[in-house]
Amino acid sequence: MGKIIIAGIGPGSKEDITPAVLQAVSEADVIVGYKYYFQFIEPYVKEGCECIDTGMKKERERADQAFDMAKQGKTVVVISSGDAGIYGMAPLIYEMKRESLSDIEVEALPGISAFQKAASLLGAPIGHDMCIISLSDLMTPWEVIERRINAAAEGDFVTAIYNPKSHGRYWQLYRLQELFLKYRSKETPVGYVRQAGREEQEIKATTLEAFDAKDIDMFTVIIIGNSQSYICDGKIITPRGYFRGERSEGRGEKPGQQIMIESFRTIEGELKRKDWPLDHKWALLHAIHTTADFDMENILYTDEGAVETLYNKVKDGSLKTIITDVTMVTSGIRKGALQRLGVEAKCYLSDPRVAEMASTLDITRTQAGIRLAVEEHPDALFAFGNAPTALMELCDLIRKGKAHPAGIIAAPVGFVHVKESKHMVKPFKDIPKIIVEGRKGGSNLAATLCNAILTFDDAAQLKPGRDL
């Protein structure tokens, strides 16, 4: 009685064929496979070996021929591209052995799969939990495929896509992109490799939003990163956590930062909307992390690009001062970030001039503090976490031309004049604004939104807490 060896010959390069497979091919009496694949093993086939090649969609026929030859006492190697157990011949051979109650010995030899080869060419995109989905609906109903796509996208799996398109199957990849965008950020890295390991090889890294399905054909493998994946120097990296773990054990990343990173990852995974612009999402993650209130997703307003614009002002030195309405806000702004960036955070409530001005003019102390602050720092970033009267005072001074803030964080909390004070800020279209709408707010929120601005350069890698 002969033997059947099911061998994966890799994605198409001789360097990617394992030694075990090369040995099996060189010792085979018969090799059975799709005719296109014989070109990759031809130099290793021994003289006199019978090669039986067939066209596409002849899998059952190839398997029947393999069993017939093995019954004649021959050693038969059945070849598949990549790994024979991944969308290859291995499951079919084992099913037929079971169905026929055959006593022919069957052995499977692993091969380098196309997704592994593609991943190595793209960098390190599959460093964490991953899955593989084929878009071919020849054997699997599309309804089942779509359920699997939704599960992969919602579960934050790195996802490799096989059989993305064919001549008659053109729309499924567009649908996959649409489904992933329901759960993932537009900036999610996407890489694809055409003809991996072959002369025609093409490699590209892009994002989920920019990904163009027109570039894809049946010889392409696509890899979609997870929420932690990022692109650096043209390579896609999906961190596993070892780097952070090592740093937390003495390489600079403190335990508190590690906890904050994990918290941000949890929050991001639970956001209802997955495609927030990066700078808004960074502020949103800080707000939810501080309050544990996911209603922030509904009530946190930012002008387009506000966080990034204000960070750039800090970076270029034009924004050097943050003025707060109460000392609790100042206390919550990270001292390490202020020192690192050369920014001063000030609250005027303790200034001896404030009490005198408030008493003389019959205004609140926070109003008086803002008046003094505007006289000395009219172009500061103003952050409000407590007093709506202070925010209203700033709006009045802006309208009188006495203040021209670099930006405004409007997060006073309470029941009297709170909503109105926030409405008063919005007409200033040329001032970048971050607003916690409605009654909610607080000093902790105003402070954490300042911290979001000061650390925006950590947003792309979702790595908060540098200055803890």
C-alpha positions in Angstrom: 0.0 0.0 0.0 1.3 3.4 -1.0 1.1 6.8 0.8 -0.3 10.2 0.2 1.7 13.3 1.3 -0.1 16.6 1.1 2.5 19.3 0.7 2.2 23.1 0.8 4.8 24.5 -1.5 4.7 28.0 -0.2 3.5 31.2 -1.9 5.7 30.9 -5.1 9.3 31.4 -4.3 11.7 28.5 -4.1 13.3 30.1 -1.0 9.9 29.7 0.7 9.6 25.9 0.2 10.4 24.0 3.3 13.2 21.3 3.3 10.7 18.7 4.3 8.5 19.5 1.2 11.5 19.5 -1.1 12.5 16.1 0.1 9.0 14.7 -0.3 8.9 16.1 -3.9 12.3 14.7 -4.7 11.3 11.2 -3.5 7.8 11.1 -4.9 6.7 8.5 -7.5 3.7 10.6 -8.5 3.0 14.3 -8.0 -0.6 15.6 -8.4 -1.6 19.2 -8.5 -3.0 22.2 -10.3 -0.8 22.6 -13.4 0.1 26.3 -12.6 2.1 25.2 -9.5 4.4 22.7 -11.2 6.7 25.4 -12.4 7.7 26.1 -8.8 8.8 22.5 -8.1 10.0 21.3 -11.5 13.8 21.5 -10.6 13.3 19.2 -7.6 11.2 16.4 -9.3 13.2 13.1 -9.7 13.6 11.5 -13.1 10.7 9.1 -13.9 8.3 10.8 -11.5 4.8 10.9 -13.0 3.3 14.4 -12.8 -0.5 14.6 -13.1 -1.7 18.2 -13.6 -5.2 19.5 -13.8 -6.9 22.8 -14.2 -8.7 24.9 -11.7 -11.8 23.6 -9.8 -10.6 20.0 -10.3 -9.8 19.4 -6.6 -12.0 16.2 -6.3 -10.6 14.8 -9.5 -7.0 15.4 -8.3 -7.8 13.7 -4.9 -9.3 10.7 -6.7 -6.2 10.3 -8.8 -4.0 10.5 -5.7 -5.9 7.7 -4.0 -5.8 5.5 -7.2 -2.1 5.9 -7.5 -1.5 5.2 -3.8 -3.5 2.0 -4.1 -1.0 0.9 -6.6 1.7 1.2 -3.9 3.1 4.5 -5.0 4.2 7.4 -2.9 2.0 10.3 -4.1 2.6 14.0 -3.3 -0.4 16.2 -3.7 0.8 19.8 -3.9 -1.1 23.0 -2.9 0.2 26.6 -2.9 0.9 28.1 0.5 -0.1 25.7 3.2 -2.2 22.8 2.1 -4.3 23.0 5.2 -5.4 26.6 4.5 -7.9 26.6 1.6 -5.9 23.8 0.2 -6.2 20.0 -0.5 -5.6 18.7 3.0 -9.2 18.8 4.3 -10.5 17.2 1.1 -7.9 14.3 1.2 -8.7 13.6 4.9 -12.5 13.7 4.2 -12.2 11.3 1.3 -10.1 8.9 3.4 -12.7 8.9 6.1 -15.6 8.6 3.7 -14.0 5.6 1.8 -12.7 4.0 5.0 -9.3 3.8 3.2 -6.3 2.5 5.1 -3.9 4.5 2.9 -1.5 6.5 5.0 -1.9 10.2 4.7 0.6 12.8 5.9 0.4 16.6 5.7 3.5 18.8 5.4 3.1 22.4 6.4 4.0 25.2 4.0 4.5 28.9 4.3 1.1 30.4 3.7 0.5 33.4 1.5 -0.7 35.5 4.4 2.5 34.7 6.3 4.6 35.7 3.3 2.5 38.9 2.8 2.8 39.7 6.5 6.6 39.5 6.4 6.8 41.8 3.4 4.5 44.3 5.1 6.4 44.4 8.3 4.8 42.8 11.4 1.0 43.2 10.9 -0.1 39.9 12.6 1.7 40.4 15.9 -1.6 39.8 17.8 -4.8 37.7 17.5 -5.8 37.3 13.9 -8.1 35.4 11.6 -8.4 34.6 7.9 -11.5 35.0 5.8 -12.0 33.9 2.2 -14.4 36.0 0.1 -15.1 33.2 -2.3 -18.7 32.2 -2.1 -18.4 29.1 -4.3 -18.5 26.8 -1.2 -19.8 29.2 1.5 -23.0 31.3 1.3 -22.3 35.0 1.3 -24.6 35.5 4.4 -22.2 33.3 6.4 -19.1 35.2 5.0 -20.7 38.5 6.0 -21.4 37.3 9.6 -17.7 36.3 9.8 -16.6 39.7 8.5 -18.7 41.4 11.1 -17.4 39.2 13.9 -13.7 39.8 12.8 -14.2 43.6 12.6 -16.1 44.0 15.8 -13.7 41.6 17.6 -10.7 43.7 16.6 -8.9 40.8 15.0 -6.1 41.4 12.6 -7.7 40.0 9.4 -6.2 38.4 6.4 -8.4 38.3 3.3 -8.0 35.5 0.7 -9.8 35.3 -2.7 -10.7 39.0 -2.5 -11.9 39.3 -6.1 -12.4 37.4 -9.3 -13.7 38.2 -12.8 -17.3 37.5 -11.7 -17.0 38.4 -8.1 -16.3 42.2 -7.9 -18.5 43.7 -5.2 -17.7 41.6 -2.1 -14.5 43.4 -1.3 -16.3 46.8 -1.4 -18.9 45.3 1.1 -16.1 44.1 3.4 -14.6 47.6 3.5 -18.0 49.1 4.3 -18.5 46.6 7.1 -15.1 47.2 8.6 -15.6 50.9 8.6 -18.6 50.4 10.9 -16.3 49.1 13.6 -12.8 50.4 12.9 -11.1 53.8 12.5 -10.6 55.2 9.0 -6.8 55.2 9.9 -6.7 51.5 10.5 -3.7 50.2 8.5 -4.4 48.0 5.5 -1.6 46.2 3.6 -1.8 44.1 0.5 0.6 42.0 -1.5 0.1 40.8 -5.0 2.0 37.7 -6.2 3.8 37.4 -3.0 7.3 35.8 -3.5 7.1 35.9 -7.3 8.7 38.2 -9.9 5.5 40.2 -10.3 5.3 40.9 -6.5 3.7 44.2 -5.5 3.5 45.6 -1.9 1.4 48.5 -0.6 0.5 49.8 2.9 -2.4 52.2 3.2 -5.4 52.9 5.4 -8.9 51.5 5.6 -10.4 54.7 4.3 -7.8 55.1 1.5 -7.9 51.5 0.4 -9.0 51.1 -3.2 -10.5 47.8 -4.1 -9.8 48.5 -7.8 -6.1 47.7 -7.1 -6.9 44.1 -6.1 -7.1 40.9 -8.0 -7.3 37.2 -7.3 -3.5 36.9 -6.7 -3.6 39.4 -3.9 -3.6 38.9 -0.1 -5.0 41.7 2.1 -4.2 42.2 5.7 -6.2 44.6 7.8 -4.7 45.7 11.1 -6.4 46.0 14.5 -7.0 49.1 16.6 -3.4 49.0 17.8 -1.8 48.6 14.4 0.2 51.5 13.0 2.3 52.4 10.0 6.0 53.4 10.5 8.5 53.9 7.7 6.1 52.2 5.3 5.7 49.1 7.5 2.6 47.9 9.4 3.3 47.0 13.0 0.7 45.4 15.3 2.2 45.3 18.9 1.8 42.3 21.0 2.7 44.0 24.2 6.2 42.7 24.8 7.8 46.1 24.2 5.5 47.8 26.7 6.0 45.0 29.1 9.8 45.3 29.0 9.6 49.0 29.3 7.4 48.7 32.4 10.0 46.5 34.0 12.7 49.2 33.9 12.9 50.7 30.4 11.0 53.9 31.1 7.3 52.9 30.9 5.8 53.2 34.4 3.1 50.8 35.7 0.6 53.7 35.8 1.1 54.4 32.1 0.6 50.8 31.3 -2.7 50.8 33.1 -3.7 54.0 31.2 -2.8 52.4 27.9 -4.9 49.4 28.6 -7.8 51.6 29.7 -7.6 53.6 26.5 -7.6 50.4 24.5 -10.7 49.3 26.3 -12.5 52.6 25.8 -11.7 52.7 22.1 -13.1 49.2 21.7 -16.4 50.2 23.3 -16.9 53.4 21.3 -20.1 53.4 19.3 -18.5 55.2 16.4 -15.2 53.9 15.1 -14.2 56.6 12.6 -13.8 59.6 14.8 -11.0 61.9 13.5 -7.8 61.2 15.4 -7.6 64.5 17.3 -11.2 64.4 18.3 -10.9 60.7 19.4 -7.8 61.5 21.4 -9.8 64.2 23.4 -12.7 61.8 23.7 -10.6 59.0 25.1 -9.2 61.3 27.7 -12.7 62.6 28.6 -14.1 59.1 29.0 -11.1 57.8 30.9 -11.4 60.6 33.4 -15.2 60.3 33.9 -16.0 56.7 32.9 -19.0 58.3 31.1 -19.5 57.1 27.6 -22.1 59.9 27.1 -19.0 61.9 26.3 -19.3 60.4 22.8 -22.5 62.4 22.4 -21.7 65.6 24.2 -18.0 66.3 23.5 -17.7 68.8 20.7 -14.4 69.8 19.1 -13.9 72.2 16.2 -12.4 70.4 13.2 -8.7 69.9 13.9 -8.9 71.8 17.2 -6.7 69.5 19.3 -4.0 69.2 16.6 -4.1 72.9 15.9 -3.5 73.7 19.6 -0.8 71.1 19.9 1.0 72.6 16.9 0.8 76.0 18.6 2.4 74.5 21.7 5.1 72.8 19.5 6.0 76.0 17.6 6.2 78.1 20.8 3.3 80.4 20.0 1.2 78.9 22.8 3.1 79.3 26.1 0.3 79.8 28.7 -2.8 78.0 29.9 -5.2 80.0 32.0 -7.8 78.2 34.1 -10.8 79.4 35.9 -10.1 77.5 39.2 -7.0 76.0 40.8 -8.4 72.4 40.5 -8.0 72.6 36.7 -4.4 73.8 37.1 -3.7 71.0 39.5 -4.9 68.4 37.0 -2.7 69.5 34.1 0.4 67.2 34.0 3.4 69.0 35.4 5.7 66.8 33.4 4.0 67.7 30.1 4.1 71.5 31.0 7.8 71.3 31.9 8.7 69.2 28.8 6.9 71.6 26.5 7.8 74.9 28.2 4.2 75.8 29.0 2.9 77.6 32.1 -0.5 76.9 33.7 -1.9 79.7 35.8 -5.0 80.4 37.8 -5.6 84.0 39.1 -8.0 83.1 41.9 -5.3 83.4 44.5 -4.0 86.7 43.2 -4.7 89.4 45.9 -6.1 91.7 43.2 -9.0 89.3 42.5 -10.9 89.8 45.8 -10.6 93.5 45.6 -11.8 93.7 42.0 -14.7 91.3 42.6 -15.8 93.3 45.6 -15.4 96.7 43.9 -17.2 95.7 40.7 -19.7 93.3 42.2 -18.7 90.3 40.0 -17.6 86.8 40.9 -14.0 86.1 41.8 -13.6 83.8 38.8 -14.8 86.7 36.5 -12.3 89.0 38.1 -9.6 86.3 37.6 -10.3 86.1 33.9 -10.2 89.9 33.6 -6.8 90.0 35.1 -5.6 87.0 33.1 -6.7 88.6 29.8 -4.8 91.8 30.6 -1.6 89.8 31.0 -2.1 86.8 28.7 -4.8 87.7 26.1 -3.6 85.0 23.7 -3.4 82.1 26.1 -5.4 78.8 26.0 -8.3 79.3 28.4 -9.7 76.3 30.2 -12.9 76.3 32.2 -14.0 73.5 34.4 -16.2 75.1 37.0 -17.4 78.7 36.5 -19.8 79.6 33.7 -19.6 83.2 34.7 -15.8 83.1 34.0 -16.5 81.7 30.5 -19.1 84.3 29.8 -16.7 87.0 30.9 -14.1 85.7 28.4 -16.7 85.8 25.7 -17.5 89.4 26.5 -13.9 90.4 26.4 -13.4 88.6 23.1 -16.3 90.6 21.6 -14.8 93.8 22.9 -11.5 93.0 21.2 -9.6 92.7 24.5 -8.9 89.0 24.3 -7.9 86.8 21.4 -7.3 83.3 22.9 -5.3 80.6 21.2 -8.1 78.3 22.1 -10.9 77.7 24.5 -11.8 74.6 26.6 -15.4 75.1 27.8 -16.4 72.5 30.4 -18.1 74.3 33.3 -20.5 72.2 35.3 -23.8 72.9 37.0 -27.3 74.2 36.4 -27.2 78.0 36.2 -26.0 79.6 33.0 -23.9 76.5 32.2 -25.6 75.7 28.9 -25.8 79.3 27.9 -22.1 79.9 28.5 -21.2 77.1 26.2 -23.5 78.4 23.5 -21.9 81.8 23.8 -18.5 80.3 22.8 -19.5 78.7 19.5 -19.9 81.9 17.3 -16.1 82.5 17.6 -15.3 80.5 14.4 -11.7 81.5 14.3 -10.8 80.2 17.8 -10.2 76.4 18.2 -12.8 75.2 20.7 -13.4 72.0 22.8 -16.8 72.0 24.5 -18.5 69.6 26.8 -22.1 70.4 25.9 -25.0 70.6 28.3 -24.8 70.6 32.1 -21.9 68.2 32.4 -18.3 69.2 32.9 -15.9 69.7 35.7 -12.4 70.7 36.6 -11.1 67.1 36.0 -12.5 67.2 32.5 -11.0 70.6 31.7 -7.7 69.4 32.9 -7.7 66.1 31.0 -8.6 68.0 27.8 -5.6 70.2 28.3 -3.5 67.0 28.7 -5.0 65.6 25.5 -3.7 68.7 23.7 -0.2 68.5 25.3 0.2 64.8 24.4 -1.3 64.8 20.9 1.9 63.4 19.5 1.1 60.1 21.3 -2.3 59.8 19.7 -1.4 57.8 16.6 0.1 55.0 18.7 -2.6 55.3 21.3 0.0 55.6 24.0 -1.1 58.0 26.8 0.5 58.6 30.1 4.0 59.6 29.1 4.2 62.3 31.8 2.6 60.4 34.7 
